């Protein structure tokens, strides 16, 4: 299997910083802003985005940063029924009237985000839901698009994108395998 590194540490850092600033610009600050990371690497990226935002704005981590487990909302549970349910943390306990930014590492078919949208319904009615991803690789099966993208990487369906982040992996890079 051939693999090539398409983003290194500095590229990922720049992408995260740009996404954080774009979120602040589009939201006009941090008022009613909630970042929800989708486990596993989406949570790590949400934390990194929050770190950049907190350097520029006064923001309470307890009101702004959370994570959303989508396991039980997936449409492929019958194919992989042994998934373990993860942890969900909703800042402030409700999403009513909030601007929610879902954060994930790779946007591919859109099915993970559809599951996340279904899960959000259990926690209130947000004013708006946005999507931030490190990588958009195309091949959508649902009408979903990201509002904030670190890098668009057109790929073939046979290729695989691997995101490695130091918090969960040995290195900090994005690799295309195929």
PyMOL CGO cylinders between C-alpha atoms (Angstrom):
from pymol import cmd
from pymol.cgo import CYLINDER

trace = [
    CYLINDER, 0.00, 0.00, 0.00, 1.39, 3.38, -1.04, 0.3, 1, 1, 1, 1, 1, 1,
    CYLINDER, 1.39, 3.38, -1.04, 0.98, 6.28, 1.35, 0.3, 1, 1, 1, 1, 1, 1,
    CYLINDER, 0.98, 6.28, 1.35, 1.91, 9.92, 1.17, 0.3, 1, 1, 1, 1, 1, 1,
    CYLINDER, 1.91, 9.92, 1.17, 1.83, 12.64, 3.78, 0.3, 1, 1, 1, 1, 1, 1,
    CYLINDER, 1.83, 12.64, 3.78, -0.26, 15.59, 2.62, 0.3, 1, 1, 1, 1, 1, 1,
    CYLINDER, -0.26, 15.59, 2.62, -0.29, 17.68, 5.82, 0.3, 1, 1, 1, 1, 1, 1,
    CYLINDER, -0.29, 17.68, 5.82, 2.36, 17.94, 8.53, 0.3, 1, 1, 1, 1, 1, 1,
    CYLINDER, 2.36, 17.94, 8.53, 2.26, 19.53, 11.97, 0.3, 1, 1, 1, 1, 1, 1,
    CYLINDER, 2.26, 19.53, 11.97, 2.61, 23.13, 10.80, 0.3, 1, 1, 1, 1, 1, 1,
    CYLINDER, 2.61, 23.13, 10.80, -0.06, 22.62, 8.09, 0.3, 1, 1, 1, 1, 1, 1,
    CYLINDER, -0.06, 22.62, 8.09, -2.51, 21.19, 10.63, 0.3, 1, 1, 1, 1, 1, 1,
    CYLINDER, -2.51, 21.19, 10.63, -1.77, 24.02, 13.08, 0.3, 1, 1, 1, 1, 1, 1,
    CYLINDER, -1.77, 24.02, 13.08, -2.40, 26.64, 10.37, 0.3, 1, 1, 1, 1, 1, 1,
    CYLINDER, -2.40, 26.64, 10.37, -5.65, 24.95, 9.33, 0.3, 1, 1, 1, 1, 1, 1,
    CYLINDER, -5.65, 24.95, 9.33, -6.91, 24.81, 12.93, 0.3, 1, 1, 1, 1, 1, 1,
    CYLINDER, -6.91, 24.81, 12.93, -6.00, 28.47, 13.49, 0.3, 1, 1, 1, 1, 1, 1,
    CYLINDER, -6.00, 28.47, 13.49, -7.75, 29.51, 10.28, 0.3, 1, 1, 1, 1, 1, 1,
    CYLINDER, -7.75, 29.51, 10.28, -10.88, 27.51, 11.18, 0.3, 1, 1, 1, 1, 1, 1,
    CYLINDER, -10.88, 27.51, 11.18, -10.96, 29.09, 14.66, 0.3, 1, 1, 1, 1, 1, 1,
    CYLINDER, -10.96, 29.09, 14.66, -10.74, 32.60, 13.23, 0.3, 1, 1, 1, 1, 1, 1,
    CYLINDER, -10.74, 32.60, 13.23, -13.40, 31.85, 10.61, 0.3, 1, 1, 1, 1, 1, 1,
    CYLINDER, -13.40, 31.85, 10.61, -15.72, 30.57, 13.35, 0.3, 1, 1, 1, 1, 1, 1,
    CYLINDER, -15.72, 30.57, 13.35, -15.17, 33.75, 15.37, 0.3, 1, 1, 1, 1, 1, 1,
    CYLINDER, -15.17, 33.75, 15.37, -15.78, 35.94, 12.33, 0.3, 1, 1, 1, 1, 1, 1,
    CYLINDER, -15.78, 35.94, 12.33, -18.96, 34.19, 11.25, 0.3, 1, 1, 1, 1, 1, 1,
    CYLINDER, -18.96, 34.19, 11.25, -20.33, 34.15, 14.82, 0.3, 1, 1, 1, 1, 1, 1,
    CYLINDER, -20.33, 34.15, 14.82, -19.19, 37.72, 15.60, 0.3, 1, 1, 1, 1, 1, 1,
    CYLINDER, -19.19, 37.72, 15.60, -17.37, 36.48, 18.71, 0.3, 1, 1, 1, 1, 1, 1,
    CYLINDER, -17.37, 36.48, 18.71, -18.21, 33.73, 21.16, 0.3, 1, 1, 1, 1, 1, 1,
    CYLINDER, -18.21, 33.73, 21.16, -21.72, 34.68, 22.22, 0.3, 1, 1, 1, 1, 1, 1,
    CYLINDER, -21.72, 34.68, 22.22, -23.90, 31.51, 22.37, 0.3, 1, 1, 1, 1, 1, 1,
    CYLINDER, -23.90, 31.51, 22.37, -21.12, 29.51, 20.67, 0.3, 1, 1, 1, 1, 1, 1,
    CYLINDER, -21.12, 29.51, 20.67, -20.80, 25.77, 21.40, 0.3, 1, 1, 1, 1, 1, 1,
    CYLINDER, -20.80, 25.77, 21.40, -18.09, 23.60, 19.89, 0.3, 1, 1, 1, 1, 1, 1,
    CYLINDER, -18.09, 23.60, 19.89, -19.05, 19.91, 19.83, 0.3, 1, 1, 1, 1, 1, 1,
    CYLINDER, -19.05, 19.91, 19.83, -16.33, 17.46, 18.87, 0.3, 1, 1, 1, 1, 1, 1,
    CYLINDER, -16.33, 17.46, 18.87, -17.29, 14.09, 17.38, 0.3, 1, 1, 1, 1, 1, 1,
    CYLINDER, -17.29, 14.09, 17.38, -15.12, 11.36, 18.96, 0.3, 1, 1, 1, 1, 1, 1,
    CYLINDER, -15.12, 11.36, 18.96, -12.31, 10.63, 18.60, 0.3, 1, 1, 1, 1, 1, 1,
    CYLINDER, -12.31, 10.63, 18.60, -10.28, 13.08, 16.58, 0.3, 1, 1, 1, 1, 1, 1,
    CYLINDER, -10.28, 13.08, 16.58, -13.11, 15.60, 16.28, 0.3, 1, 1, 1, 1, 1, 1,
    CYLINDER, -13.11, 15.60, 16.28, -12.92, 16.05, 20.06, 0.3, 1, 1, 1, 1, 1, 1,
    CYLINDER, -12.92, 16.05, 20.06, -9.18, 16.67, 19.83, 0.3, 1, 1, 1, 1, 1, 1,
    CYLINDER, -9.18, 16.67, 19.83, -9.67, 19.19, 17.01, 0.3, 1, 1, 1, 1, 1, 1,
    CYLINDER, -9.67, 19.19, 17.01, -12.48, 20.94, 18.94, 0.3, 1, 1, 1, 1, 1, 1,
    CYLINDER, -12.48, 20.94, 18.94, -10.08, 21.30, 21.88, 0.3, 1, 1, 1, 1, 1, 1,
    CYLINDER, -10.08, 21.30, 21.88, -7.41, 22.76, 19.59, 0.3, 1, 1, 1, 1, 1, 1,
    CYLINDER, -7.41, 22.76, 19.59, -9.91, 25.18, 18.04, 0.3, 1, 1, 1, 1, 1, 1,
    CYLINDER, -9.91, 25.18, 18.04, -11.06, 26.20, 21.52, 0.3, 1, 1, 1, 1, 1, 1,
    CYLINDER, -11.06, 26.20, 21.52, -7.43, 26.88, 22.54, 0.3, 1, 1, 1, 1, 1, 1,
    CYLINDER, -7.43, 26.88, 22.54, -6.99, 29.26, 19.60, 0.3, 1, 1, 1, 1, 1, 1,
    CYLINDER, -6.99, 29.26, 19.60, -10.31, 30.99, 20.31, 0.3, 1, 1, 1, 1, 1, 1,
    CYLINDER, -10.31, 30.99, 20.31, -9.49, 31.39, 24.01, 0.3, 1, 1, 1, 1, 1, 1,
    CYLINDER, -9.49, 31.39, 24.01, -6.23, 33.18, 23.12, 0.3, 1, 1, 1, 1, 1, 1,
    CYLINDER, -6.23, 33.18, 23.12, -8.26, 35.85, 21.32, 0.3, 1, 1, 1, 1, 1, 1,
    CYLINDER, -8.26, 35.85, 21.32, -11.54, 35.97, 23.26, 0.3, 1, 1, 1, 1, 1, 1,
    CYLINDER, -11.54, 35.97, 23.26, -12.75, 35.61, 26.82, 0.3, 1, 1, 1, 1, 1, 1,
    CYLINDER, -12.75, 35.61, 26.82, -14.67, 32.35, 26.79, 0.3, 1, 1, 1, 1, 1, 1,
    CYLINDER, -14.67, 32.35, 26.79, -15.78, 29.87, 29.45, 0.3, 1, 1, 1, 1, 1, 1,
    CYLINDER, -15.78, 29.87, 29.45, -14.76, 26.30, 28.61, 0.3, 1, 1, 1, 1, 1, 1,
    CYLINDER, -14.76, 26.30, 28.61, -17.74, 24.97, 30.61, 0.3, 1, 1, 1, 1, 1, 1,
    CYLINDER, -17.74, 24.97, 30.61, -20.16, 26.87, 28.37, 0.3, 1, 1, 1, 1, 1, 1,
    CYLINDER, -20.16, 26.87, 28.37, -18.40, 26.49, 25.03, 0.3, 1, 1, 1, 1, 1, 1,
    CYLINDER, -18.40, 26.49, 25.03, -16.68, 23.10, 24.64, 0.3, 1, 1, 1, 1, 1, 1,
    CYLINDER, -16.68, 23.10, 24.64, -18.28, 19.66, 24.55, 0.3, 1, 1, 1, 1, 1, 1,
    CYLINDER, -18.28, 19.66, 24.55, -18.41, 16.36, 22.74, 0.3, 1, 1, 1, 1, 1, 1,
    CYLINDER, -18.41, 16.36, 22.74, -21.17, 14.44, 21.03, 0.3, 1, 1, 1, 1, 1, 1,
    CYLINDER, -21.17, 14.44, 21.03, -21.19, 10.65, 20.83, 0.3, 1, 1, 1, 1, 1, 1,
    CYLINDER, -21.19, 10.65, 20.83, -23.17, 9.54, 17.78, 0.3, 1, 1, 1, 1, 1, 1,
    CYLINDER, -23.17, 9.54, 17.78, -22.83, 5.77, 18.14, 0.3, 1, 1, 1, 1, 1, 1,
    CYLINDER, -22.83, 5.77, 18.14, -26.51, 4.99, 18.63, 0.3, 1, 1, 1, 1, 1, 1,
    CYLINDER, -26.51, 4.99, 18.63, -27.56, 7.32, 15.79, 0.3, 1, 1, 1, 1, 1, 1,
    CYLINDER, -27.56, 7.32, 15.79, -25.42, 5.68, 13.09, 0.3, 1, 1, 1, 1, 1, 1,
    CYLINDER, -25.42, 5.68, 13.09, -27.14, 3.98, 10.17, 0.3, 1, 1, 1, 1, 1, 1,
    CYLINDER, -27.14, 3.98, 10.17, -24.54, 1.20, 10.00, 0.3, 1, 1, 1, 1, 1, 1,
    CYLINDER, -24.54, 1.20, 10.00, -25.06, -0.38, 13.43, 0.3, 1, 1, 1, 1, 1, 1,
    CYLINDER, -25.06, -0.38, 13.43, -26.36, -3.56, 11.81, 0.3, 1, 1, 1, 1, 1, 1,
    CYLINDER, -26.36, -3.56, 11.81, -23.03, -3.91, 9.96, 0.3, 1, 1, 1, 1, 1, 1,
    CYLINDER, -23.03, -3.91, 9.96, -20.87, -3.14, 13.02, 0.3, 1, 1, 1, 1, 1, 1,
    CYLINDER, -20.87, -3.14, 13.02, -23.06, -3.88, 16.06, 0.3, 1, 1, 1, 1, 1, 1,
    CYLINDER, -23.06, -3.88, 16.06, -20.20, -4.17, 18.59, 0.3, 1, 1, 1, 1, 1, 1,
    CYLINDER, -20.20, -4.17, 18.59, -19.47, -0.46, 18.83, 0.3, 1, 1, 1, 1, 1, 1,
    CYLINDER, -19.47, -0.46, 18.83, -19.13, 0.82, 22.37, 0.3, 1, 1, 1, 1, 1, 1,
    CYLINDER, -19.13, 0.82, 22.37, -21.12, 3.88, 23.37, 0.3, 1, 1, 1, 1, 1, 1,
    CYLINDER, -21.12, 3.88, 23.37, -18.96, 6.89, 24.18, 0.3, 1, 1, 1, 1, 1, 1,
    CYLINDER, -18.96, 6.89, 24.18, -19.36, 9.96, 26.32, 0.3, 1, 1, 1, 1, 1, 1,
    CYLINDER, -19.36, 9.96, 26.32, -21.48, 12.99, 25.44, 0.3, 1, 1, 1, 1, 1, 1,
    CYLINDER, -21.48, 12.99, 25.44, -20.96, 16.31, 27.20, 0.3, 1, 1, 1, 1, 1, 1,
    CYLINDER, -20.96, 16.31, 27.20, -23.27, 19.20, 26.32, 0.3, 1, 1, 1, 1, 1, 1,
    CYLINDER, -23.27, 19.20, 26.32, -22.03, 22.52, 27.77, 0.3, 1, 1, 1, 1, 1, 1,
    CYLINDER, -22.03, 22.52, 27.77, -24.71, 24.04, 29.97, 0.3, 1, 1, 1, 1, 1, 1,
    CYLINDER, -24.71, 24.04, 29.97, -26.87, 20.92, 29.52, 0.3, 1, 1, 1, 1, 1, 1,
    CYLINDER, -26.87, 20.92, 29.52, -28.87, 22.26, 26.57, 0.3, 1, 1, 1, 1, 1, 1,
    CYLINDER, -28.87, 22.26, 26.57, -28.31, 23.48, 23.03, 0.3, 1, 1, 1, 1, 1, 1,
    CYLINDER, -28.31, 23.48, 23.03, -31.44, 25.66, 22.93, 0.3, 1, 1, 1, 1, 1, 1,
    CYLINDER, -31.44, 25.66, 22.93, -30.71, 28.90, 21.09, 0.3, 1, 1, 1, 1, 1, 1,
    CYLINDER, -30.71, 28.90, 21.09, -26.99, 28.14, 20.70, 0.3, 1, 1, 1, 1, 1, 1,
    CYLINDER, -26.99, 28.14, 20.70, -24.79, 28.35, 17.63, 0.3, 1, 1, 1, 1, 1, 1,
    CYLINDER, -24.79, 28.35, 17.63, -23.42, 24.81, 17.48, 0.3, 1, 1, 1, 1, 1, 1,
    CYLINDER, -23.42, 24.81, 17.48, -20.27, 24.03, 15.53, 0.3, 1, 1, 1, 1, 1, 1,
    CYLINDER, -20.27, 24.03, 15.53, -19.82, 20.29, 14.99, 0.3, 1, 1, 1, 1, 1, 1,
    CYLINDER, -19.82, 20.29, 14.99, -16.14, 19.41, 14.65, 0.3, 1, 1, 1, 1, 1, 1,
    CYLINDER, -16.14, 19.41, 14.65, -14.81, 16.29, 12.93, 0.3, 1, 1, 1, 1, 1, 1,
    CYLINDER, -14.81, 16.29, 12.93, -11.57, 15.22, 11.29, 0.3, 1, 1, 1, 1, 1, 1,
    CYLINDER, -11.57, 15.22, 11.29, -12.71, 13.99, 7.84, 0.3, 1, 1, 1, 1, 1, 1,
    CYLINDER, -12.71, 13.99, 7.84, -15.91, 14.68, 5.90, 0.3, 1, 1, 1, 1, 1, 1,
    CYLINDER, -15.91, 14.68, 5.90, -16.57, 11.84, 3.47, 0.3, 1, 1, 1, 1, 1, 1,
    CYLINDER, -16.57, 11.84, 3.47, -20.06, 10.46, 2.79, 0.3, 1, 1, 1, 1, 1, 1,
    CYLINDER, -20.06, 10.46, 2.79, -21.85, 12.78, 5.22, 0.3, 1, 1, 1, 1, 1, 1,
    CYLINDER, -21.85, 12.78, 5.22, -23.39, 9.92, 7.21, 0.3, 1, 1, 1, 1, 1, 1,
    CYLINDER, -23.39, 9.92, 7.21, -21.49, 10.69, 10.41, 0.3, 1, 1, 1, 1, 1, 1,
    CYLINDER, -21.49, 10.69, 10.41, -22.74, 14.27, 10.29, 0.3, 1, 1, 1, 1, 1, 1,
    CYLINDER, -22.74, 14.27, 10.29, -26.31, 13.10, 9.63, 0.3, 1, 1, 1, 1, 1, 1,
    CYLINDER, -26.31, 13.10, 9.63, -26.04, 10.96, 12.76, 0.3, 1, 1, 1, 1, 1, 1,
    CYLINDER, -26.04, 10.96, 12.76, -24.69, 13.95, 14.69, 0.3, 1, 1, 1, 1, 1, 1,
    CYLINDER, -24.69, 13.95, 14.69, -27.61, 16.11, 13.54, 0.3, 1, 1, 1, 1, 1, 1,
    CYLINDER, -27.61, 16.11, 13.54, -30.02, 13.42, 14.77, 0.3, 1, 1, 1, 1, 1, 1,
    CYLINDER, -30.02, 13.42, 14.77, -28.20, 13.26, 18.12, 0.3, 1, 1, 1, 1, 1, 1,
    CYLINDER, -28.20, 13.26, 18.12, -28.34, 17.04, 18.55, 0.3, 1, 1, 1, 1, 1, 1,
    CYLINDER, -28.34, 17.04, 18.55, -32.14, 16.89, 18.53, 0.3, 1, 1, 1, 1, 1, 1,
    CYLINDER, -32.14, 16.89, 18.53, -32.02, 15.10, 21.89, 0.3, 1, 1, 1, 1, 1, 1,
    CYLINDER, -32.02, 15.10, 21.89, -30.27, 18.08, 23.50, 0.3, 1, 1, 1, 1, 1, 1,
    CYLINDER, -30.27, 18.08, 23.50, -32.39, 21.01, 22.43, 0.3, 1, 1, 1, 1, 1, 1,
    CYLINDER, -32.39, 21.01, 22.43, -33.07, 23.22, 19.46, 0.3, 1, 1, 1, 1, 1, 1,
    CYLINDER, -33.07, 23.22, 19.46, -29.99, 25.18, 18.40, 0.3, 1, 1, 1, 1, 1, 1,
    CYLINDER, -29.99, 25.18, 18.40, -30.31, 28.52, 16.65, 0.3, 1, 1, 1, 1, 1, 1,
    CYLINDER, -30.31, 28.52, 16.65, -27.94, 27.19, 13.98, 0.3, 1, 1, 1, 1, 1, 1,
    CYLINDER, -27.94, 27.19, 13.98, -25.65, 24.23, 13.37, 0.3, 1, 1, 1, 1, 1, 1,
    CYLINDER, -25.65, 24.23, 13.37, -22.38, 24.64, 11.47, 0.3, 1, 1, 1, 1, 1, 1,
    CYLINDER, -22.38, 24.64, 11.47, -19.74, 22.10, 10.49, 0.3, 1, 1, 1, 1, 1, 1,
    CYLINDER, -19.74, 22.10, 10.49, -15.96, 22.38, 10.82, 0.3, 1, 1, 1, 1, 1, 1,
    CYLINDER, -15.96, 22.38, 10.82, -13.70, 19.66, 9.41, 0.3, 1, 1, 1, 1, 1, 1,
    CYLINDER, -13.70, 19.66, 9.41, -9.97, 19.35, 9.03, 0.3, 1, 1, 1, 1, 1, 1,
    CYLINDER, -9.97, 19.35, 9.03, -10.31, 17.44, 5.73, 0.3, 1, 1, 1, 1, 1, 1,
    CYLINDER, -10.31, 17.44, 5.73, -13.09, 17.41, 3.12, 0.3, 1, 1, 1, 1, 1, 1,
    CYLINDER, -13.09, 17.41, 3.12, -12.39, 14.53, 0.75, 0.3, 1, 1, 1, 1, 1, 1,
    CYLINDER, -12.39, 14.53, 0.75, -15.59, 14.61, -1.30, 0.3, 1, 1, 1, 1, 1, 1,
    CYLINDER, -15.59, 14.61, -1.30, -17.76, 11.61, -2.27, 0.3, 1, 1, 1, 1, 1, 1,
    CYLINDER, -17.76, 11.61, -2.27, -20.88, 12.81, -0.45, 0.3, 1, 1, 1, 1, 1, 1,
    CYLINDER, -20.88, 12.81, -0.45, -23.86, 10.46, -0.23, 0.3, 1, 1, 1, 1, 1, 1,
    CYLINDER, -23.86, 10.46, -0.23, -26.02, 13.04, 1.54, 0.3, 1, 1, 1, 1, 1, 1,
    CYLINDER, -26.02, 13.04, 1.54, -26.55, 16.77, 0.91, 0.3, 1, 1, 1, 1, 1, 1,
    CYLINDER, -26.55, 16.77, 0.91, -24.12, 17.91, 3.62, 0.3, 1, 1, 1, 1, 1, 1,
    CYLINDER, -24.12, 17.91, 3.62, -21.30, 20.42, 3.29, 0.3, 1, 1, 1, 1, 1, 1,
    CYLINDER, -21.30, 20.42, 3.29, -18.78, 21.89, 5.70, 0.3, 1, 1, 1, 1, 1, 1,
    CYLINDER, -18.78, 21.89, 5.70, -18.87, 25.57, 6.65, 0.3, 1, 1, 1, 1, 1, 1,
    CYLINDER, -18.87, 25.57, 6.65, -15.23, 25.58, 7.80, 0.3, 1, 1, 1, 1, 1, 1,
    CYLINDER, -15.23, 25.58, 7.80, -12.65, 23.39, 6.02, 0.3, 1, 1, 1, 1, 1, 1,
    CYLINDER, -12.65, 23.39, 6.02, -8.97, 23.04, 6.81, 0.3, 1, 1, 1, 1, 1, 1,
    CYLINDER, -8.97, 23.04, 6.81, -8.11, 21.40, 3.49, 0.3, 1, 1, 1, 1, 1, 1,
    CYLINDER, -8.11, 21.40, 3.49, -10.04, 20.01, 0.52, 0.3, 1, 1, 1, 1, 1, 1,
    CYLINDER, -10.04, 20.01, 0.52, -8.38, 16.77, -0.59, 0.3, 1, 1, 1, 1, 1, 1,
    CYLINDER, -8.38, 16.77, -0.59, -10.05, 15.23, -3.63, 0.3, 1, 1, 1, 1, 1, 1,
    CYLINDER, -10.05, 15.23, -3.63, -9.54, 11.48, -3.43, 0.3, 1, 1, 1, 1, 1, 1,
    CYLINDER, -9.54, 11.48, -3.43, -10.67, 8.34, -5.16, 0.3, 1, 1, 1, 1, 1, 1,
    CYLINDER, -10.67, 8.34, -5.16, -13.08, 6.07, -3.30, 0.3, 1, 1, 1, 1, 1, 1,
    CYLINDER, -13.08, 6.07, -3.30, -10.30, 3.47, -3.06, 0.3, 1, 1, 1, 1, 1, 1,
    CYLINDER, -10.30, 3.47, -3.06, -8.00, 5.79, -1.17, 0.3, 1, 1, 1, 1, 1, 1,
    CYLINDER, -8.00, 5.79, -1.17, -8.13, 6.24, 2.57, 0.3, 1, 1, 1, 1, 1, 1,
    CYLINDER, -8.13, 6.24, 2.57, -7.39, 9.37, 4.60, 0.3, 1, 1, 1, 1, 1, 1,
    CYLINDER, -7.39, 9.37, 4.60, -5.64, 8.84, 7.94, 0.3, 1, 1, 1, 1, 1, 1,
    CYLINDER, -5.64, 8.84, 7.94, -5.52, 11.72, 10.38, 0.3, 1, 1, 1, 1, 1, 1,
    CYLINDER, -5.52, 11.72, 10.38, -2.92, 11.32, 13.10, 0.3, 1, 1, 1, 1, 1, 1,
    CYLINDER, -2.92, 11.32, 13.10, -2.99, 13.76, 16.03, 0.3, 1, 1, 1, 1, 1, 1,
    CYLINDER, -2.99, 13.76, 16.03, -0.40, 13.70, 18.81, 0.3, 1, 1, 1, 1, 1, 1,
    CYLINDER, -0.40, 13.70, 18.81, -3.07, 13.47, 21.50, 0.3, 1, 1, 1, 1, 1, 1,
    CYLINDER, -3.07, 13.47, 21.50, -4.20, 10.05, 20.21, 0.3, 1, 1, 1, 1, 1, 1,
    CYLINDER, -4.20, 10.05, 20.21, -1.46, 8.91, 17.84, 0.3, 1, 1, 1, 1, 1, 1,
    CYLINDER, -1.46, 8.91, 17.84, 2.33, 8.94, 17.70, 0.3, 1, 1, 1, 1, 1, 1,
    CYLINDER, 2.33, 8.94, 17.70, 2.51, 11.84, 15.27, 0.3, 1, 1, 1, 1, 1, 1,
    CYLINDER, 2.51, 11.84, 15.27, 0.70, 14.84, 13.84, 0.3, 1, 1, 1, 1, 1, 1,
    CYLINDER, 0.70, 14.84, 13.84, -0.03, 14.40, 10.13, 0.3, 1, 1, 1, 1, 1, 1,
    CYLINDER, -0.03, 14.40, 10.13, -2.60, 13.62, 7.46, 0.3, 1, 1, 1, 1, 1, 1,
    CYLINDER, -2.60, 13.62, 7.46, -1.78, 10.71, 5.17, 0.3, 1, 1, 1, 1, 1, 1,
    CYLINDER, -1.78, 10.71, 5.17, -3.47, 9.41, 2.00, 0.3, 1, 1, 1, 1, 1, 1,
    CYLINDER, -3.47, 9.41, 2.00, -3.20, 5.64, 1.58, 0.3, 1, 1, 1, 1, 1, 1,
    CYLINDER, -3.20, 5.64, 1.58, -4.16, 3.80, -1.53, 0.3, 1, 1, 1, 1, 1, 1,
]
cmd.load_cgo(trace, "trace")
